């Protein structure tokens, strides 16, 4: 996995979640707090999710084969989608079930200092993990807002870790509030309400992750900035006079397919056209290094009326017959 895959952020989150999961479970055993049980399962699910992200990054590095000629870059999208399923089922649904049971059958929390101490420790540990994810994201985020970064990022790992860590921090605060109210009022139902809120939060985050990774799985085009760079690099104004139409597709976070029909001079020889295509490919790769698979089809541009483009439903300039 490349640096942009956020490996450091994933490892930091994995280490924090494993330590926190053990601490929360010990606190649950001695205190009986359902919030602590839900949070321990949440941290365990998060640890499994980080393992899935690391596994996806490893599998994505496999070389292309005749059966998969464009490689395995989309493995990272598949494993990120699995993360959303695990977060929904194991984390969210389990927390909702535990919250419902605790509201229906409330009981007091024993050894109050254990869950409170563990929650404070967990908040501190998750904050360090969240800070690492933010620092790694800032290296690639540019001028994008955080919402835009999560929606537009082609590498799924950092958005997944960011949302997981954010959800973990908010969930810990909810658990702390629930436990505190249960201790202050003597009503264990508040612990169940806190657990229920944690479950709802996790399901909302899982839905967001599923929607974003589904879009990546379906195949997303290059970002607007990269598209403009490719267009500027492709046309030299001499041998390649214009782009008739173009398509881009991410084969993985760091691998882009570019397919275009380009206009060349009508009196160019086959050798000149071949040289023009090779030169255009070199310019594109220099401008956008992740453009690794490029197919350029030469044609003679015509000013004839535009015809519908079957791929997009728009009208594209017509090539000469």
C-alpha positions, 0 to 999 in steps of 0.5 A: 500500500502506498503512503497515500493509503494511510498505512501509518494511520491504520496501524495507529488506529489498530494499536489504539483499538486493541488496547482500548477493547481489552480495557473496556471489556475488563471494565464491563466484566467488573462493572456490568455496564452495557455501554462498556460492553457495546464500546468493547465490541465497537473497538473489537470491530474497529480492530477487525476493520483496520485488519481488513484495510491492511489486507486489502492494501496487501492484496491490491499490490498483486501483479496483473494476470491474463484473467485480471489484466488491469490488476487488483487495485480495486481490492482496496475498495472491496475491503473498505466496503466490507468495513462498512458492513462489519461496522453496521452489523457487529458494531451498530446492531449489537449496540442497539440490541444491548441498549434495548436490553439494558433499558428493558432490564436496567441495573446499577453499575458496580465499581463506577471508577472502572468504566469511568477511568477506562472511558477517559483512557480510551478518549485519550488514546482515540484522540492520538489515533484521530490526530494521526489520521488528520495529519496523514489526510492533510498531506493529500487533502489540499484545499478540500473541506473535510466533507469534500475530502471524504466524498472525493478521496480515491484512496478509501483507507484514510476516509474510513479511519477518519470516520471510524475514529470520529465515531469512536470519540463521539461514542466514547463521549456518549458512553461517558455521559450515559454512565455518568447519568446512571451513577448520578441518578442511580437509574441504570436506564441511562446506561442503556440509552447511551448504548442505544445512541452509540448503536445509532451513531455507528449505523449512520457512519456505516451507511455513509461509508457504504455509500462512498465505497459503493461509488468507488466500486462502481468506478469513478472518473478522475478528479476535475483537476486531473482531468484538466491536466490530462486534457492540457497535456494531450493536445500539443496544437500541432500533431494532436489538434483537439480531443474529440471525446475522452473517458477516465476511470480509476482502476484503483486509488493510484491507477487511472485508465484514460481512453480518448479519441483525438484529432490529428492532421489529415495529411499525417503519415502513419508514422507521424500519427504513431509518434504523436500518440506516443508523445501524447502518452508521455505528456499525460504520464508526466502531468498525471503519473497515476495515468498508467493505462492509456488508449488513444484513438486517432481520427480526423475531426469534422465540423459536421453536426454533433451526434449523441454520445452513447456513453454519456448521453451528451453530444460529441463532435463527429469524426470525419467518415 
